[in-house]
């Protein structure tokens, strides 16, 4: 298949950028991955359990590191990151540097 884009240069460039983005979004899956999908789907339950356990371990470690400090971890609803609330006694930069 071939796509032809014509018009003023600026509009053609903008259209080509959007088309490239769309093409990247809808790339087909490689044959080896497609052939492995049944095994991948079968393994997801175990993988999810391992990820959940790793996240629990990480949260316990963070909570331990925060114990006795002025920081508190906000309740997590999901995701890979934890948000820590610290008192407004320093700038963000100073907290980052632990100075």
Backbone as CSV, one residue per row, in Angstrom:
resi,resn,N_x,N_y,N_z,CA_x,CA_y,CA_z,C_x,C_y,C_z
1,UNK,0.847,-1.167,0.000,0.000,0.000,0.000,0.895,1.233,0.000
2,UNK,0.425,2.253,-0.657,1.177,3.490,-0.756,0.256,4.653,-0.425
3,UNK,0.756,5.607,0.321,-0.017,6.787,0.680,0.652,8.003,0.061
4,UNK,-0.144,8.824,-0.587,0.369,10.043,-1.198,-0.236,11.225,-0.452
5,UNK,0.625,12.161,-0.074,0.173,13.361,0.628,0.602,14.553,-0.209
6,UNK,-0.353,15.393,-0.561,-0.057,16.568,-1.373,-0.644,17.802,-0.719
7,UNK,-0.053,18.937,-1.024,-0.557,20.199,-0.510,0.586,21.118,-0.148
8,UNK,0.286,22.198,0.555,1.332,23.117,0.989,2.358,22.390,1.870
9,UNK,3.622,22.768,1.748,4.707,22.066,2.443,4.465,21.910,3.939
10,UNK,4.060,22.973,4.610,3.869,22.909,6.061,2.775,21.907,6.426
11,UNK,1.697,21.893,5.659,0.600,20.970,5.934,0.990,19.538,5.612
12,UNK,1.775,19.357,4.556,2.245,18.011,4.198,3.134,17.468,5.316
13,UNK,4.068,18.300,5.801,4.952,17.854,6.888,4.136,17.467,8.121
14,UNK,3.162,18.296,8.491,2.328,18.008,9.662,1.527,16.718,9.451
15,UNK,0.977,16.557,8.267,0.191,15.351,7.975,1.073,14.108,8.015
16,UNK,2.283,14.194,7.465,3.191,13.051,7.469,3.603,12.675,8.888
17,UNK,3.800,13.660,9.735,4.139,13.364,11.140,2.993,12.629,11.820
18,UNK,1.753,13.083,11.570,0.601,12.412,12.175,0.429,11.006,11.608
19,UNK,0.647,10.850,10.316,0.537,9.520,9.706,1.604,8.568,10.251
20,UNK,2.814,9.080,10.444,3.880,8.246,10.997,3.527,7.801,12.411
21,UNK,2.960,8.711,13.189,2.531,8.367,14.542,1.461,7.268,14.512
22,UNK,0.482,7.413,13.638,-0.566,6.392,13.516,0.012,5.052,13.096
23,UNK,0.939,5.080,12.145,1.548,3.832,11.685,2.295,3.150,12.829
24,UNK,2.984,3.925,13.654,3.700,3.350,14.792,2.739,2.749,15.812
25,UNK,1.570,3.361,15.987,0.598,2.850,16.946,0.037,1.496,16.535
26,UNK,-0.050,1.265,15.259,-0.716,0.064,14.770,0.233,-0.897,14.087
27,UNK,1.483,-0.967,14.558,2.419,-1.934,13.998,1.916,-3.338,14.293
28,UNK,2.078,-4.217,13.347,1.637,-5.588,13.569,2.638,-6.314,14.457
29,UNK,2.177,-7.347,15.112,3.016,-8.144,15.990,3.887,-9.055,15.138
30,UNK,5.143,-9.202,15.528,6.058,-10.082,14.813,5.591,-11.533,14.937
31,UNK,5.861,-12.335,13.938,5.418,-13.732,13.910,5.867,-14.516,15.141
32,UNK,7.126,-14.411,15.585,7.501,-15.179,16.780,6.673,-14.801,18.014
33,UNK,6.373,-13.536,18.152,5.548,-13.102,19.291,4.132,-13.639,19.131
34,UNK,3.587,-13.551,17.936,2.229,-14.060,17.692,2.160,-15.550,17.998
35,UNK,3.186,-16.298,17.631,3.199,-17.744,17.883,3.335,-18.036,19.381
36,UNK,3.974,-17.152,20.111,4.198,-17.367,21.546,3.044,-16.862,22.409
37,UNK,2.066,-16.178,21.804,0.990,-15.583,22.600,0.278,-16.558,23.533
38,UNK,-0.054,-17.778,23.095,-0.724,-18.683,24.047,0.109,-18.908,25.314
39,UNK,1.400,-19.108,25.165,2.261,-19.322,26.332,2.373,-18.044,27.156
40,UNK,2.436,-16.906,26.489,2.524,-15.620,27.199,1.268,-15.410,28.028
41,UNK,0.096,-15.629,27.413,-1.162,-15.453,28.145,-1.270,-16.444,29.304
42,UNK,-0.790,-17.659,29.108,-0.845,-18.666,30.160,0.028,-18.269,31.347
43,UNK,1.130,-17.598,31.089,2.081,-17.238,32.149,1.699,-15.947,32.872
44,UNK,0.695,-15.229,32.394,0.407,-13.922,32.987,-0.057,-14.005,34.430
45,UNK,-0.779,-15.044,34.804,-1.241,-15.174,36.183,-0.070,-15.240,37.145
46,UNK,0.901,-16.101,36.845,2.092,-16.227,37.685,2.885,-14.926,37.679
47,UNK,3.016,-14.316,36.521,3.768,-13.070,36.419,3.119,-11.969,37.250
48,UNK,1.798,-11.840,37.161,1.096,-10.829,37.957,1.315,-11.052,39.441
49,UNK,1.266,-12.317,39.888,1.477,-12.621,41.304,2.889,-12.224,41.726
50,UNK,3.871,-12.493,40.887,5.255,-12.130,41.208,5.424,-10.608,41.264
51,UNK,4.772,-9.912,40.348,4.856,-8.444,40.349,4.193,-7.879,41.602
52,UNK,3.007,-8.388,41.941,2.323,-7.909,43.158,3.178,-8.132,44.402
53,UNK,3.814,-9.305,44.496,4.662,-9.578,45.654,5.857,-8.636,45.684
54,UNK,6.463,-8.398,44.533,7.603,-7.471,44.482,7.174,-6.063,44.912
55,UNK,6.000,-5.634,44.488,5.497,-4.321,44.896,5.239,-4.263,46.398
56,UNK,4.688,-5.350,46.970,4.470,-5.394,48.426,5.794,-5.293,49.175
57,UNK,6.812,-6.018,48.698,8.137,-5.971,49.322,8.704,-4.556,49.228
58,UNK,8.568,-3.941,48.067,9.083,-2.577,47.887,8.371,-1.587,48.808
59,UNK,7.052,-1.719,48.954,6.310,-0.814,49.841,6.720,-1.009,51.300
60,UNK,6.930,-2.274,51.702,7.388,-2.519,53.071,8.764,-1.886,53.298
61,UNK,9.640,-1.993,52.310,10.971,-1.391,52.428,10.866,0.127,52.535
62,UNK,10.009,0.720,51.726,9.816,2.170,51.790,9.248,2.569,53.138
63,UNK,8.228,1.851,53.609,7.635,2.164,54.910,8.678,2.040,56.018
64,UNK,9.558,1.038,55.915,10.623,0.888,56.896,11.598,2.050,56.852
65,UNK,11.926,2.497,55.650,12.847,3.625,55.499,12.221,4.915,56.032
66,UNK,10.912,5.027,55.950,10.232,6.240,56.411,9.945,6.224,57.913
67,UNK,10.029,5.051,58.542,9.721,4.940,59.970,10.622,5.885,60.760
68,UNK,10.020,6.661,61.618,10.778,7.593,62.437,11.209,8.857,61.721
69,UNK,10.823,8.997,60.466,11.187,10.208,59.727,9.985,11.137,59.660
70,UNK,10.192,12.286,59.059,9.092,13.239,58.924,8.284,12.997,57.651
71,UNK,8.680,12.016,56.855,7.958,11.717,55.615,6.887,10.672,55.830
72,UNK,5.819,10.766,55.055,4.756,9.765,55.099,4.408,9.366,53.675
73,UNK,4.128,8.071,53.512,3.744,7.583,52.182,2.250,7.759,52.000
74,UNK,1.856,8.339,50.881,0.435,8.443,50.567,-0.078,7.072,50.160
75,UNK,-1.344,6.821,50.442,-1.952,5.538,50.099,-1.896,5.331,48.594
76,UNK,-1.484,4.143,48.198,-1.351,3.833,46.767,-2.605,3.111,46.280
77,UNK,-3.103,3.540,45.134,-4.236,2.863,44.507,-3.771,1.915,43.412
78,UNK,-2.514,1.966,43.078,-1.963,1.129,42.022,-0.797,1.843,41.379
79,UNK,-0.212,1.202,40.418,0.900,1.822,39.705,2.243,1.375,40.237
80,UNK,3.291,1.961,39.693,4.662,1.562,40.002,5.360,2.528,40.940
81,UNK,4.768,3.643,41.255,5.432,4.688,42.013,4.745,4.906,43.342
82,UNK,5.526,5.358,44.314,4.971,5.762,45.603,5.198,7.260,45.743
83,UNK,4.247,7.922,46.382,4.363,9.352,46.622,4.595,9.546,48.113
84,UNK,5.649,10.278,48.426,5.990,10.540,49.821,5.741,12.009,50.111
85,UNK,5.009,12.261,51.183,4.753,13.645,51.614,5.810,14.006,52.639
86,UNK,6.459,15.134,52.429,7.471,15.626,53.367,7.042,17.011,53.836
87,UNK,7.476,17.402,55.027,7.092,18.726,55.520,7.725,19.830,54.677
88,UNK,7.099,20.961,54.665,7.581,22.093,53.864,8.666,22.861,54.606
89,UNK,9.688,22.150,55.035,10.788,22.781,55.765,11.999,23.029,54.878
90,UNK,11.973,22.514,53.661,13.072,22.671,52.707,12.491,22.846,51.314
91,UNK,13.347,23.231,50.402,12.936,23.284,49.002,12.939,21.869,48.446
92,UNK,12.284,21.682,47.310,12.300,20.378,46.643,13.732,19.944,46.363
93,UNK,14.545,20.883,45.916,15.948,20.581,45.594,16.700,20.122,46.843
94,UNK,16.478,20.786,47.957,17.154,20.388,49.196,16.715,19.001,49.655
95,UNK,15.432,18.671,49.507,14.970,17.319,49.851,15.643,16.294,48.955
96,UNK,15.757,16.620,47.685,16.365,15.679,46.750,17.814,15.410,47.124
97,UNK,18.526,16.442,47.523,19.937,16.299,47.872,20.138,15.785,49.279
98,UNK,19.055,15.703,50.069,19.129,15.290,51.473,20.073,16.186,52.265
99,UNK,20.061,17.474,51.938,20.962,18.382,52.653,20.295,19.002,53.857
